[in-house]
Amino acid sequence: MPKVRPYPPEFRREAVRLVKERGSSFKEASEGLGIAEQTLRNWVSQHEVDSGQREGLTTRERAELKRLRRENAILREEREILKKAASFFARETDPNQKHRIGS
């Protein structure tokens, strides 16, 4: 499935301004801009969070959370690789092992 190209930030700001400052309805503004009404509602809601008018994660906090989750996944994967490598080398260097790999 092709990735949907996001709308530019300027477009989003203008769409939010239509609703917040000009008083356009969500339906009217979304039809005029050619976007889904729910998309516009989401943008306005996120704008309200970012400006402190509503509770929730700001855009920056969401980006940081996404980055940290990605970093955490990488670190977990690296830890698993290191655990397997340590286990492998521990078996290879055990003098009490009767059957060594490759012997």
Order of alpha helices (4+ residues) and beta strands (2+ residues): alpha-alpha-alpha-alpha
